[in-house]
Amino acid sequence: MSLKGITEKFKNSKSIKVAILIIVGLIVLIFMSKEIYYYIVYERTDDAYVEGTIVPISPQIAGKVIKVYVDHNQRIKKGDPLIEIEPDDYMADVKAKRENVKTLYNQLQEISSSLNEAAAKLKTLEANLQAAQAQRILAENEHERIKRLYEEDLVSKSRYDAAESALKVAIAQQRAAESQIKEVKATINTLTTKIKTQQHIIGKAQEELKISEINLKRTLIVAPRDGRIAKKSVEVGQYVRPGQPLMAIVDEQDTWIGANFKETQIEKMRVGQPVKIKVDAYPGKVFRGRVASFQPGTGAVFSLFPPENATGNFVKVVQRIPVRIIIDSPFDPEYPLWPGMSVIPYVDVTVNTGAKLKDVMGKK
C-alpha cells in the first residue's frame, strides 16, 4: 500500500473516532441537561411511600365464630358480611330482657289501675265529707235551738239529749270522712311514687334490652367500607374477644403519598404544587398529584423516643419533614397503589401557588 493510501485510511479512521466522540458527547450533554433541568425544577426524595386508609376489623363482643364469609385479598363492598359469631346466647339474653320489660309494664299497669281506683274513691269520700259537713252544721244549729228551748224549760231533757247526741254523731261522721280522705291521699301519694319508681326501672330495663339487641346485631360483622381484605387471621370455630384483630380492609381508592423531604428541600415547596409520582413497582408509569400539606414538625419529634440534644456530644443531622401528597390520577386497576409501596415524588417548585410555607406550617 502506498503512503498516500495509508494517510487517507488514517484520516478516515480519525474522522470516525471524532464523530463517535461528538455523538457520545451530545448524548451525555442531553442526559446532563435533563438531569440539570430536573435538579432545578423538581425536588425529589426516595424516602416516600404510598399510604392509605386501612380499617382494622375487630369484634365488639365475645363468642365462637360460626362462619367466615371472606377470603384472603378478596374485594368486598360496604355492608357485605364478613364474620358471624354464634348468636344463641345473645338471642336468649334479648328474649329474657324483653320478658322482663313486659313484666315491668304489667306491674306498672296494675299500679296505675290501683291509683285510678284510689282517685275515684277519693272523689266519693270528698262528696261524703261535704255531706257530713252539711249534716254537722245542721246538727249544730238544731243543738243550739234545742239548748235555748231547754234552758227556757220549753223542751224536755230527753229532747235536748237527743239533739246533743245527733251533733256528736255528725261530728264523728265528719271526722271519719276526713280520716278516710287522709288515708286515701296517702295511698295515692304512695302509688304515685311507685309509678315513678316503676317507670325508672322500666327505663333501665329498656336500656339493657337495647344493649342486648345491639350485641345481637354485633354477632354479624359487616364491612364498614369498600376495599380488599388483608391480614385475615380468623377461622370458623375460633373463640374471639372484643378488640381482637381479625382482619383489615384496605381502601385501594383512598390513598396518598407520604414523602419525607429534607428540611433543606422545602424552602420553595408550596401547597398545591404539581407532583410527578414514579412507583418502583411500575417502571415507566407516571402518576400525577399535588402537595396537600406539611406536617407541623419533623418526623423525629413524633418518634417513640424523640431526640434530646441538650448534651455536649451534639451532632447536627439534617431532619426530614413529612409532606402529604394527594394523588390526582384516577384509580387504575391495572396499576393499583397499595399502602407501603415505594415511590419517588418530583415536586415542581417552579409553580407559585401563592401559599407561603410559614402559613402551611402554621407559624405566625
The 8 nearest C-alpha neighbors of each residue, nearest first, counted from 0:
[[1, 4, 2, 5, 3, 6, 8, 7],
 [2, 0, 4, 3, 5, 6, 7, 8],
 [1, 3, 5, 4, 6, 0, 7, 8],
 [2, 4, 6, 1, 5, 7, 0, 8],
 [5, 3, 7, 1, 6, 2, 8, 0],
 [4, 6, 8, 2, 3, 7, 9, 1],
 [5, 7, 3, 9, 4, 8, 2, 10],
 [6, 8, 10, 4, 9, 5, 11, 3],
 [9, 7, 11, 5, 10, 6, 4, 12],
 [8, 10, 12, 6, 7, 11, 13, 5],
 [9, 11, 7, 13, 8, 12, 14, 6],
 [12, 10, 14, 8, 13, 9, 7, 15],
 [13, 11, 9, 15, 14, 10, 8, 16],
 [12, 14, 10, 16, 11, 15, 9, 17],
 [13, 15, 11, 17, 12, 16, 10, 18],
 [16, 14, 18, 12, 17, 13, 19, 11],
 [17, 15, 19, 13, 18, 14, 20, 12],
 [16, 18, 20, 14, 15, 19, 21, 13],
 [19, 17, 15, 21, 20, 16, 14, 22],
 [20, 18, 16, 22, 21, 17, 23, 15],
 [21, 19, 17, 23, 18, 22, 24, 16],
 [20, 22, 24, 18, 19, 23, 17, 25],
 [23, 21, 25, 19, 24, 20, 18, 26],
 [24, 22, 20, 26, 25, 21, 19, 27],
 [23, 25, 21, 27, 22, 26, 20, 28],
 [24, 26, 28, 22, 23, 27, 29, 21],
 [27, 25, 29, 23, 28, 24, 30, 22],
 [26, 28, 30, 24, 25, 29, 31, 23],
 [27, 29, 25, 31, 26, 30, 32, 24],
 [30, 28, 32, 26, 27, 31, 25, 33],
 [31, 29, 27, 33, 28, 32, 26, 34],
 [30, 32, 34, 28, 33, 29, 35, 27],
 [31, 33, 35, 29, 34, 30, 28, 36],
 [34, 32, 36, 30, 31, 35, 29, 37],
 [33, 35, 31, 37, 36, 32, 38, 30],
 [34, 36, 38, 32, 33, 37, 31, 39],
 [35, 37, 33, 39, 34, 38, 32, 40],
 [38, 36, 34, 40, 41, 35, 39, 33],
 [37, 39, 35, 36, 41, 40, 34, 42],
 [40, 38, 36, 37, 41, 35, 42, 34],
 [39, 41, 37, 347, 38, 349, 36, 348],
 [42, 40, 347, 346, 37, 345, 38, 348],
 [41, 43, 346, 345, 264, 347, 348, 38],
 [44, 42, 345, 344, 41, 346, 343, 45],
 [45, 43, 46, 343, 260, 344, 47, 42],
 [44, 46, 343, 47, 342, 43, 344, 341],
 [47, 45, 44, 259, 258, 48, 260, 343],
 [48, 46, 258, 45, 342, 257, 259, 341],
 [49, 47, 341, 342, 340, 257, 339, 256],
 [50, 48, 256, 338, 339, 340, 255, 257],
 [49, 51, 338, 255, 256, 254, 257, 339],
 [50, 52, 254, 338, 253, 255, 53, 49],
 [51, 53, 250, 253, 249, 54, 254, 50],
 [52, 54, 249, 248, 51, 55, 247, 250],
 [53, 55, 248, 247, 56, 52, 249, 250],
 [56, 54, 247, 246, 53, 248, 57, 244],
 [55, 57, 246, 247, 245, 244, 54, 58],
 [56, 58, 244, 242, 243, 245, 55, 59],
 [59, 57, 241, 60, 242, 243, 240, 56],
 [58, 60, 241, 242, 57, 217, 61, 240],
 [61, 59, 241, 58, 240, 62, 214, 217],
 [62, 60, 240, 239, 241, 59, 58, 63],
 [61, 63, 238, 239, 84, 85, 64, 60],
 [62, 64, 238, 84, 85, 237, 236, 65],
 [63, 65, 84, 235, 236, 237, 66, 83],
 [66, 64, 235, 84, 85, 83, 236, 63],
 [65, 67, 83, 235, 64, 82, 68, 84],
 [68, 66, 82, 69, 81, 235, 83, 234],
 [67, 69, 81, 82, 80, 66, 70, 83],
 [70, 68, 81, 67, 73, 71, 228, 82],
 [71, 69, 73, 72, 68, 228, 231, 67],
 [70, 72, 73, 228, 231, 229, 69, 230],
 [73, 71, 228, 229, 227, 70, 74, 230],
 [74, 72, 228, 227, 71, 70, 75, 69],
 [75, 73, 227, 226, 228, 72, 76, 225],
 [76, 74, 226, 225, 227, 73, 79, 77],
 [77, 75, 225, 79, 78, 224, 226, 222],
 [76, 78, 224, 225, 222, 223, 79, 75],
 [77, 79, 222, 221, 76, 223, 80, 224],
 [78, 80, 221, 222, 76, 77, 81, 75],
 [81, 79, 221, 220, 82, 68, 222, 78],
 [80, 82, 68, 221, 220, 69, 67, 222],
 [83, 81, 67, 220, 66, 68, 219, 80],
 [84, 82, 219, 66, 218, 65, 64, 220],
 [83, 85, 64, 218, 63, 65, 62, 86],
 [84, 86, 63, 65, 87, 64, 62, 83],
 [85, 87, 89, 88, 218, 90, 84, 215],
 [88, 86, 90, 89, 85, 91, 92, 215],
 [89, 87, 91, 90, 86, 92, 85, 93],
 [88, 90, 92, 215, 86, 91, 87, 93],
 [91, 89, 93, 87, 92, 88, 86, 94],
 [92, 90, 94, 88, 89, 93, 95, 87],
 [91, 93, 89, 95, 90, 94, 88, 96],
 [92, 94, 90, 96, 91, 211, 95, 212],
 [93, 95, 91, 97, 92, 96, 90, 98],
 [96, 94, 98, 92, 97, 93, 91, 99],
 [95, 97, 99, 93, 98, 208, 94, 100],
 [98, 96, 100, 94, 99, 95, 93, 101],
 [99, 97, 101, 95, 96, 100, 102, 94],
 [98, 100, 96, 102, 97, 101, 103, 95],
 [101, 99, 103, 97, 98, 102, 204, 104],
 [100, 102, 98, 104, 99, 103, 97, 105],
 [103, 101, 105, 99, 104, 100, 98, 106],
 [102, 104, 106, 100, 105, 101, 107, 99],
 [103, 105, 107, 101, 106, 102, 100, 108],
 [106, 104, 108, 102, 107, 103, 101, 109],
 [107, 105, 103, 109, 104, 108, 110, 102],
 [108, 106, 104, 110, 105, 109, 111, 103],
 [107, 109, 111, 105, 106, 110, 112, 104],
 [110, 108, 112, 106, 111, 107, 113, 105],
 [109, 111, 113, 107, 112, 108, 114, 106],
 [110, 112, 114, 108, 109, 113, 107, 115],
 [113, 111, 109, 115, 114, 110, 108, 116],
 [114, 112, 116, 110, 111, 115, 117, 109],
 [113, 115, 111, 117, 112, 116, 190, 187],
 [116, 114, 118, 112, 117, 113, 111, 119],
 [117, 115, 113, 119, 114, 118, 120, 112],
 [118, 116, 120, 114, 119, 115, 121, 113],
 [117, 119, 121, 115, 116, 120, 114, 122],
 [120, 118, 116, 122, 121, 117, 115, 123],
 [119, 121, 117, 123, 122, 118, 116, 124],
 [122, 120, 118, 124, 119, 123, 125, 117],
 [121, 123, 125, 119, 120, 124, 126, 118],
 [124, 122, 120, 126, 121, 125, 127, 119],
 [125, 123, 127, 121, 126, 122, 128, 180],
 [124, 126, 128, 122, 127, 123, 121, 129],
 [127, 125, 123, 129, 124, 128, 122, 130],
 [128, 126, 124, 130, 125, 129, 131, 123],
 [129, 127, 125, 131, 176, 130, 126, 124],
 [128, 130, 132, 126, 127, 131, 133, 125],
 [131, 129, 127, 133, 128, 132, 134, 126],
 [132, 130, 173, 128, 134, 133, 129, 135],
 [131, 133, 135, 129, 134, 130, 173, 128],
 [132, 134, 130, 136, 131, 135, 137, 129],
 [133, 135, 131, 137, 132, 136, 169, 138],
 [136, 134, 169, 138, 132, 137, 133, 170],
 [135, 137, 139, 133, 138, 134, 132, 140],
 [136, 138, 134, 140, 135, 139, 141, 133],
 [137, 139, 166, 135, 141, 136, 140, 142],
 [140, 138, 142, 136, 141, 137, 166, 135],
 [139, 141, 143, 137, 142, 138, 136, 144],
 [142, 140, 138, 144, 139, 143, 145, 137],
 [141, 143, 139, 162, 145, 140, 144, 163],
 [144, 142, 146, 140, 141, 145, 139, 147],
 [145, 143, 141, 147, 146, 142, 140, 148],
 [144, 146, 148, 142, 147, 143, 159, 149],
 [147, 145, 149, 143, 144, 148, 142, 150],
 [148, 146, 150, 144, 149, 145, 143, 151],
 [147, 149, 153, 145, 151, 150, 146, 154],
 [150, 148, 152, 146, 154, 151, 147, 153],
 [149, 151, 147, 148, 152, 146, 153, 154],
 [150, 152, 148, 149, 153, 147, 154, 146],
 [153, 151, 149, 150, 154, 148, 155, 147],
 [152, 154, 148, 151, 149, 155, 150, 147],
 [155, 153, 149, 152, 148, 158, 156, 159],
 [156, 154, 158, 157, 149, 159, 153, 152],
 [155, 157, 159, 158, 160, 154, 149, 161],
 [156, 158, 160, 159, 155, 161, 154, 162],
 [159, 157, 161, 155, 156, 160, 154, 162],
 [158, 160, 156, 162, 157, 161, 145, 163],
 [161, 159, 157, 163, 158, 162, 164, 156],
 [160, 162, 164, 158, 159, 163, 157, 165],
 [163, 161, 165, 142, 159, 164, 160, 166],
 [162, 164, 160, 166, 161, 165, 142, 159],
 [163, 165, 161, 167, 166, 162, 160, 168],
 [166, 164, 168, 162, 163, 167, 161, 169],
 [167, 165, 138, 169, 163, 164, 168, 139],
 [166, 168, 170, 164, 169, 165, 171, 163],
 [167, 169, 171, 165, 166, 170, 172, 164],
 [170, 168, 135, 166, 172, 171, 167, 134],
 [169, 171, 167, 173, 168, 172, 135, 166],
 [172, 170, 168, 174, 169, 173, 175, 167],
 [171, 173, 175, 169, 170, 174, 131, 168],
 [174, 172, 131, 176, 170, 175, 171, 132],
 [173, 175, 177, 171, 176, 172, 178, 170],
 [176, 174, 178, 172, 173, 177, 171, 179],
 [175, 177, 173, 179, 128, 174, 178, 172],
 [178, 176, 174, 180, 175, 179, 181, 173],
 [179, 177, 175, 181, 180, 176, 174, 182],
 [180, 178, 182, 176, 181, 177, 175, 183],
 [179, 181, 177, 183, 182, 178, 184, 124],
 [180, 182, 178, 184, 179, 183, 177, 185],
 [183, 181, 179, 185, 180, 184, 178, 186],
 [182, 184, 186, 180, 185, 181, 187, 179],
 [185, 183, 187, 181, 186, 182, 180, 188],
 [184, 186, 188, 182, 183, 187, 189, 181],
 [185, 187, 183, 189, 184, 188, 190, 182],
 [188, 186, 184, 190, 189, 185, 191, 114],
 [189, 187, 191, 185, 186, 190, 184, 192],
 [188, 190, 186, 192, 187, 191, 193, 185],
 [189, 191, 193, 187, 192, 188, 114, 186],
 [192, 190, 188, 194, 193, 189, 187, 195],
 [191, 193, 189, 195, 190, 194, 196, 188],
 [194, 192, 190, 196, 191, 195, 197, 189],
 [193, 195, 197, 191, 192, 196, 198, 190],
 [196, 194, 198, 192, 197, 193, 199, 191],
 [197, 195, 193, 199, 194, 198, 192, 200],
 [196, 198, 194, 200, 199, 195, 193, 201],
 [199, 197, 201, 195, 200, 196, 194, 202],
 [198, 200, 202, 196, 197, 201, 195, 203],
 [201, 199, 197, 203, 202, 198, 204, 196],
 [200, 202, 204, 198, 199, 203, 205, 197],
 [203, 201, 199, 205, 200, 204, 198, 206],
 [204, 202, 206, 200, 205, 201, 207, 199],
 [203, 205, 201, 207, 206, 202, 100, 208],
 [204, 206, 208, 202, 207, 203, 201, 209],
 [207, 205, 209, 203, 208, 204, 210, 202],
 [206, 208, 204, 210, 205, 209, 211, 203],
 [209, 207, 205, 211, 206, 210, 96, 204],
 [208, 210, 206, 212, 211, 207, 205, 213],
 [211, 209, 213, 207, 208, 212, 214, 206],
 [210, 212, 208, 214, 209, 213, 93, 215],
 [211, 213, 215, 209, 214, 210, 93, 208],
 [212, 214, 210, 216, 215, 211, 209, 217],
 [215, 213, 217, 211, 216, 212, 210, 218],
 [216, 214, 212, 89, 217, 213, 218, 211],
 [217, 215, 213, 218, 214, 219, 212, 220],
 [216, 218, 214, 219, 215, 220, 213, 59],
 [217, 219, 84, 216, 215, 83, 86, 220],
 [220, 218, 83, 217, 82, 216, 84, 221],
 [219, 221, 82, 81, 80, 217, 83, 218],
 [222, 220, 80, 81, 78, 79, 223, 219],
 [221, 223, 78, 77, 79, 224, 80, 81],
 [222, 224, 77, 78, 221, 225, 54, 79],
 [225, 223, 77, 222, 76, 226, 78, 250],
 [226, 224, 76, 77, 75, 250, 227, 222],
 [225, 227, 250, 249, 75, 248, 74, 251],
 [228, 226, 74, 249, 73, 248, 72, 75],
 [227, 229, 72, 248, 73, 247, 71, 74],
 [228, 230, 247, 72, 231, 246, 248, 71],
 [231, 229, 246, 247, 232, 228, 71, 245],
 [232, 230, 246, 229, 245, 233, 71, 228],
 [231, 233, 245, 246, 230, 234, 244, 229],
 [234, 232, 245, 231, 237, 235, 246, 67],
 [233, 235, 237, 236, 67, 232, 64, 66],
 [236, 234, 64, 65, 237, 66, 67, 233],
 [237, 235, 64, 63, 65, 234, 238, 66],
 [236, 238, 64, 235, 63, 234, 239, 233],
 [239, 237, 63, 62, 64, 236, 240, 61],
 [238, 240, 61, 62, 237, 63, 243, 241],
 [239, 241, 61, 243, 60, 242, 58, 62],
 [242, 240, 59, 60, 58, 243, 61, 57],
 [241, 243, 57, 58, 244, 240, 59, 60],
 [242, 244, 57, 241, 240, 245, 58, 239],
 [245, 243, 57, 246, 56, 242, 55, 232],
 [244, 246, 232, 233, 57, 56, 231, 243],
 [247, 245, 231, 230, 56, 244, 229, 232],
 [248, 246, 55, 229, 56, 54, 228, 230],
 [247, 249, 228, 54, 227, 53, 226, 229],
 [250, 248, 53, 226, 227, 251, 52, 247],
 [249, 251, 226, 253, 252, 52, 225, 248],
 [250, 252, 253, 249, 226, 337, 254, 336],
 [251, 253, 250, 254, 330, 226, 336, 51],
 [254, 252, 250, 251, 51, 52, 255, 249],
 [255, 253, 51, 50, 252, 251, 52, 49],
 [256, 254, 325, 50, 326, 324, 49, 51],
 [257, 255, 49, 324, 50, 48, 323, 258],
 [256, 258, 323, 48, 47, 322, 50, 49],
 [259, 257, 47, 322, 321, 256, 46, 260],
 [258, 260, 321, 320, 319, 46, 47, 322],
 [261, 259, 319, 320, 258, 44, 262, 264],
 [260, 262, 319, 263, 264, 318, 320, 317],
 [261, 263, 264, 319, 318, 265, 320, 260],
 [264, 262, 261, 265, 266, 317, 260, 318],
 [265, 263, 261, 262, 266, 260, 42, 267],
 [264, 266, 268, 267, 262, 263, 260, 261],
 [267, 265, 268, 264, 263, 356, 262, 269],
 [268, 266, 265, 348, 269, 264, 356, 349],
 [267, 269, 265, 348, 266, 270, 356, 272],
 [270, 268, 354, 272, 356, 271, 355, 267],
 [269, 271, 290, 291, 272, 292, 354, 352],
 [270, 272, 290, 289, 352, 269, 291, 273],
 [271, 273, 289, 290, 270, 269, 350, 347],
 [274, 272, 289, 347, 288, 346, 271, 290],
 [275, 273, 346, 288, 289, 345, 287, 347],
 [274, 276, 345, 287, 344, 286, 288, 285],
 [277, 275, 344, 286, 285, 343, 287, 274],
 [276, 278, 285, 343, 342, 344, 286, 284],
 [277, 279, 342, 280, 281, 341, 343, 276],
 [278, 280, 281, 342, 341, 282, 277, 340],
 [279, 281, 278, 282, 340, 341, 342, 277],
 [282, 280, 278, 279, 284, 283, 334, 277],
 [283, 281, 284, 279, 280, 278, 277, 285],
 [282, 284, 281, 285, 277, 278, 279, 280],
 [285, 283, 282, 281, 277, 286, 278, 276],
 [286, 284, 277, 276, 283, 275, 287, 278],
 [287, 285, 276, 328, 275, 277, 284, 288],
 [288, 286, 275, 328, 327, 274, 276, 326],
 [287, 289, 326, 327, 274, 325, 273, 275],
 [290, 288, 273, 274, 271, 272, 325, 324],
 [289, 291, 324, 270, 271, 272, 292, 323],
 [292, 290, 324, 323, 270, 325, 289, 271],
 [293, 291, 323, 270, 322, 290, 294, 359],
 [294, 292, 322, 295, 321, 323, 360, 359],
 [293, 295, 296, 321, 322, 320, 292, 360],
 [296, 294, 360, 293, 361, 297, 320, 359],
 [297, 295, 294, 298, 320, 300, 301, 321],
 [298, 296, 320, 299, 319, 300, 318, 321],
 [297, 299, 301, 300, 320, 319, 321, 302],
 [298, 300, 302, 297, 301, 305, 306, 318],
 [299, 301, 305, 302, 298, 297, 296, 306],
 [302, 300, 299, 298, 305, 303, 297, 296],
 [301, 303, 299, 304, 305, 300, 298, 306],
 [302, 304, 305, 301, 300, 299, 306, 298],
 [303, 305, 302, 306, 300, 301, 299, 307],
 [306, 304, 300, 302, 299, 303, 307, 301],
 [305, 307, 308, 304, 299, 300, 302, 309],
 [308, 306, 309, 305, 310, 304, 313, 300],
 [307, 309, 310, 313, 306, 312, 311, 314],
 [308, 310, 307, 311, 313, 312, 306, 314],
 [311, 309, 308, 312, 313, 307, 314, 306],
 [310, 312, 313, 309, 308, 314, 307, 315],
 [311, 313, 310, 314, 308, 309, 315, 307],
 [314, 312, 311, 308, 310, 315, 309, 307],
 [315, 313, 316, 312, 308, 311, 310, 317],
 [314, 316, 313, 317, 318, 308, 312, 306],
 [317, 315, 318, 314, 313, 319, 261, 262],
 [316, 318, 261, 315, 262, 319, 263, 314],
 [319, 317, 262, 261, 316, 297, 320, 299],
 [318, 320, 261, 260, 262, 259, 297, 298],
 [319, 321, 297, 259, 260, 298, 262, 261],
 [322, 320, 259, 294, 258, 293, 260, 257],
 [323, 321, 293, 258, 257, 292, 259, 294],
 [322, 324, 257, 292, 291, 256, 293, 290],
 [325, 323, 290, 256, 291, 289, 255, 322],
 [324, 326, 255, 288, 289, 291, 327, 290],
 [325, 327, 288, 255, 328, 287, 324, 289],
 [328, 326, 288, 287, 325, 329, 289, 286],
 [327, 329, 287, 326, 286, 330, 288, 331],
 [330, 328, 331, 327, 326, 252, 286, 287],
 [329, 331, 252, 332, 328, 335, 334, 251],
 [330, 332, 334, 333, 335, 329, 328, 336],
 [333, 331, 335, 334, 330, 336, 251, 329],
 [334, 332, 331, 335, 330, 336, 281, 284],
 [333, 335, 331, 332, 336, 281, 330, 284],
 [336, 334, 332, 331, 333, 337, 330, 251],
 [337, 335, 334, 338, 251, 49, 340, 254],
 [336, 338, 340, 335, 339, 49, 251, 51],
 [339, 337, 50, 49, 51, 340, 336, 254],
 [338, 340, 49, 48, 50, 337, 341, 51],
 [341, 339, 49, 48, 338, 337, 342, 336],
 [342, 340, 48, 279, 47, 278, 339, 49],
 [341, 343, 278, 48, 47, 277, 279, 344],
 [342, 344, 45, 277, 44, 276, 47, 278],
 [343, 345, 276, 43, 275, 277, 346, 44],
 [346, 344, 43, 275, 274, 41, 42, 276],
 [347, 345, 274, 41, 42, 348, 273, 344],
 [346, 348, 41, 349, 40, 273, 274, 272],
 [349, 347, 350, 268, 267, 41, 346, 40],
 [350, 348, 347, 40, 351, 41, 267, 272],
 [351, 349, 348, 272, 347, 352, 273, 269],
 [350, 352, 353, 349, 272, 269, 348, 354],
 [353, 351, 354, 271, 350, 272, 269, 270],
 [352, 354, 351, 355, 269, 270, 271, 350],
 [355, 353, 352, 269, 270, 356, 358, 359],
 [356, 354, 358, 357, 353, 359, 269, 270],
 [355, 357, 359, 358, 360, 269, 354, 268],
 [358, 356, 362, 360, 359, 355, 361, 363],
 [359, 357, 361, 356, 355, 360, 362, 354],
 [358, 360, 356, 357, 361, 355, 293, 292],
 [361, 359, 357, 295, 358, 362, 356, 293],
 [360, 362, 358, 359, 357, 363, 295, 356],
 [363, 361, 357, 360, 358, 359, 356, 295],
 [362, 361, 357, 358, 360, 359, 356, 355]]
